[in-house]
């Protein structure tokens, strides 16, 4: 029996107990407390806040991408209107728990309203898929995988960016990681994401899923995901512009 087969067997055996959300919520809550109190002790209070969020993200991003891909590939049928499997629901619970803890973190520190809005929108999509429609996890998990496959690189970039003014090592890491992270992010969020979003939108707008997914839910998913993709494209475009501007500035200094 392969590892994936064992995971699926375990999911089936525990599905009787219902949602994994409370357990995962406690897990990410504990991780946040550990990261906030035990790690990054020498960092400034503001840096520690950023690092605490990255700390729990490290335990969500790559694992969620791997679990999401496994939940998609091991499902016997794949499509935009199929019922969620137990494994797919587990991945949704895992992500809902993470975004809930990170949202509370952002609210407590009065974080960027754009990030707060992103988390609220993401939670709405995942919760309605998991607990209201009970269908369509395939579409959201593909988008989750595309988004989280760059998570580890983004966390390294964020942590290095938080410390680059205080540490030459962090500054060098930030400089090296930035073009790699921007390239990966662009590939996933500017090209692959919109392509899949087009296919998802075309299917739901055709009405083929109306019998199993309420129209208002399908439309709301399209609006939320479309908005998130637009913001992502704007965000990475600004960072590319800043990177090229910085390189141009350094080039001009050398010529002088």
C-alpha positions in Angstrom: 0.0 0.0 0.0 1.4 3.4 -1.0 1.6 6.4 1.3 -1.2 8.1 -0.6 -3.4 4.9 -0.3 -2.7 4.9 3.5 -3.7 8.6 3.7 -6.9 8.0 1.8 -7.7 5.0 4.0 -7.1 7.1 7.1 -9.3 9.9 5.8 -12.1 7.4 5.1 -11.8 5.8 8.6 -12.0 9.2 10.4 -14.6 10.9 8.2 -17.2 9.7 10.6 -16.0 12.3 13.1 -16.8 15.1 10.8 -14.8 18.3 10.4 -11.1 18.5 11.1 -11.4 22.3 11.5 -11.3 22.5 15.3 -8.2 20.3 15.5 -6.4 22.2 12.7 -7.4 25.5 14.3 -5.8 24.4 17.6 -2.7 23.3 15.7 -2.2 26.6 13.9 -3.1 28.5 17.1 -0.4 26.7 19.0 2.1 27.2 16.2 1.4 30.9 16.3 1.9 31.1 20.0 5.2 29.1 19.7 6.4 31.3 16.9 5.4 34.5 18.7 7.0 33.6 22.1 9.9 31.2 21.5 11.3 32.1 18.0 12.7 35.3 16.6 13.3 36.6 20.2 16.1 38.9 19.1 14.0 40.6 16.4 12.2 43.9 16.9 8.5 43.7 17.9 7.3 44.6 14.4 9.7 42.1 12.8 8.5 39.4 15.2 4.9 40.0 14.1 5.8 39.5 10.5 7.9 36.4 11.4 5.0 34.9 13.4 2.7 35.0 10.4 5.4 33.5 8.2 6.1 30.8 10.8 2.5 29.4 10.5 2.5 30.0 6.8 5.5 27.6 6.5 3.3 24.9 8.0 0.5 25.6 5.6 1.7 26.6 2.2 3.8 23.7 1.0 1.9 21.0 2.9 -1.4 22.4 1.5 0.0 22.4 -2.0 1.1 18.7 -1.6 -2.1 17.6 0.1 -4.2 19.6 -2.4 -2.4 18.0 -5.4 -2.8 14.5 -3.8 -6.5 15.1 -3.1 -7.0 16.0 -6.7 -4.9 13.2 -8.3 -6.2 10.4 -6.1 -9.9 11.2 -6.7 -11.3 8.8 -9.3 -13.2 11.5 -11.0 -12.2 15.2 -11.5 -14.5 18.0 -12.5 -16.0 21.4 -11.5 -19.3 19.9 -10.2 -18.3 16.7 -8.5 -19.0 16.1 -4.8 -16.1 16.8 -2.4 -14.2 13.7 -1.2 -13.3 13.3 2.4 -9.7 13.9 1.5 -10.6 17.1 -0.3 -12.7 18.3 2.7 -9.7 17.7 5.0 -7.5 19.9 2.8 -10.2 22.6 2.9 -10.4 22.3 6.7 -6.7 22.6 6.9 -6.7 25.9 4.9 -9.7 27.3 6.6 -8.0 26.9 10.0 -4.8 28.5 8.8 -6.5 31.5 7.2 -8.7 31.9 10.4 -5.6 32.2 12.6 -3.7 34.5 10.2 -6.8 36.6 9.9 -7.1 37.0 13.6 -3.4 37.9 13.6 -3.9 40.6 11.0 -6.9 42.1 12.9 -5.0 42.2 16.2 -2.0 44.0 14.7 -4.3 46.2 12.5 -2.7 44.8 9.4 -3.0 45.8 5.8 -6.8 46.1 4.9 -6.0 44.5 1.5 -4.6 41.4 3.2 -7.5 41.3 5.6 -10.0 41.5 2.7 -8.1 38.7 0.9 -8.3 36.4 3.9 -12.0 37.1 4.4 -12.7 36.4 0.7 -10.6 33.2 0.8 -12.4 32.0 3.9 -15.8 32.7 2.3 -14.9 30.6 -0.8 -13.5 27.7 1.2 -16.2 27.6 3.8 -19.1 27.7 1.2 -17.4 24.9 -0.7 -16.8 22.8 2.3 -20.0 23.4 4.4 -22.6 24.7 2.0 -22.2 23.4 -1.5 -20.2 20.3 -0.6 -19.2 20.2 -4.3 -16.6 21.9 -6.5 -13.5 21.3 -4.3 -11.6 20.3 -7.4 -11.7 23.9 -8.8 -10.6 25.5 -5.5 -7.9 23.0 -4.7 -6.3 23.5 -8.1 -6.3 27.3 -7.4 -4.9 26.5 -3.9 -2.1 24.5 -5.3 -1.2 27.2 -7.8 -1.2 29.8 -5.1 0.7 27.8 -2.4 3.4 26.3 -4.6 5.3 29.5 -4.2 4.6 29.8 -0.5 8.0 28.6 0.8 9.9 31.0 -1.5 7.6 33.8 -0.5 8.1 33.2 3.2 11.9 33.2 2.8 11.6 36.5 0.7 9.4 38.1 3.4 11.6 37.1 6.3 14.7 38.2 4.5 13.0 41.5 3.6 12.0 42.1 7.2 15.7 41.8 8.3 17.6 43.2 5.3 18.2 46.5 7.0 19.8 44.9 10.0 21.6 41.9 8.5 23.9 41.8 5.5 23.1 38.1 5.1 19.4 38.8 5.0 20.0 41.6 2.5 21.9 39.2 0.2 19.2 36.5 0.6 16.5 39.0 -0.3 18.5 40.2 -3.3 19.0 36.6 -4.6 15.5 35.3 -3.9 13.5 38.3 -5.2 13.8 37.5 -9.0 13.3 33.8 -8.4 10.2 34.4 -6.3 8.8 37.0 -8.7 9.3 34.7 -11.6 7.6 31.8 -9.9 4.8 34.0 -8.7 4.3 35.4 -12.2 4.1 32.0 -13.7 1.5 30.8 -11.2 -0.6 33.9 -10.6 -0.3 35.7 -14.0 -0.4 32.8 -16.4 -1.5 29.5 -14.9 -4.0 30.9 -12.5 -6.0 33.1 -15.0 -6.0 30.3 -17.5 -7.6 27.9 -15.0 -9.9 30.7 -13.8 -11.2 31.1 -17.3 -12.0 27.5 -17.6 -13.7 27.5 -14.2 -15.7 30.6 -14.9 -16.9 29.3 -18.3 -18.1 26.1 -16.7 -20.0 27.7 -13.9 -21.5 30.5 -16.0 -22.8 27.8 -18.5 -25.1 26.6 -15.7 -23.9 23.0 -15.8 -23.4 23.0 -12.1 -26.6 24.6 -11.1 -28.1 21.4 -9.9 -25.5 20.8 -7.3 -23.9 24.2 -6.6 -26.3 27.2 -6.0 -25.9 29.8 -8.7 -25.1 32.5 -6.1 -22.3 30.5 -4.7 -20.8 29.8 -8.2 -21.0 33.5 -9.1 -19.5 34.6 -5.8 -16.6 32.2 -6.4 -16.0 33.8 -9.8 -16.1 37.3 -8.4 -13.8 36.6 -5.4 -11.3 34.6 -7.4 -11.3 37.1 -10.2 -10.7 39.9 -7.8 -7.9 38.0 -6.0 -6.1 37.3 -9.3 -6.4 40.9 -10.4 -4.9 42.1 -7.1 -2.1 39.5 -7.4 -1.2 40.7 -10.9 -1.2 44.3 -9.7 1.0 43.4 -6.7 3.6 41.5 -8.6 3.7 44.1 -11.4 4.6 46.7 -8.8 7.3 44.6 -7.4 8.8 43.9 -10.8 8.7 47.6 -11.5 10.5 48.3 -8.2 13.1 45.7 -8.9 13.9 47.0 -12.4 14.0 50.6 -11.1 16.5 49.5 -8.4 18.7 47.7 -11.0 18.6 50.8 -13.3 19.5 53.0 -10.4 22.5 50.8 -9.5 23.6 50.7 -13.1 23.4 54.5 -13.3 25.6 54.8 -10.2 28.2 52.5 -11.6 28.4 54.5 -14.9 29.1 57.6 -12.9 
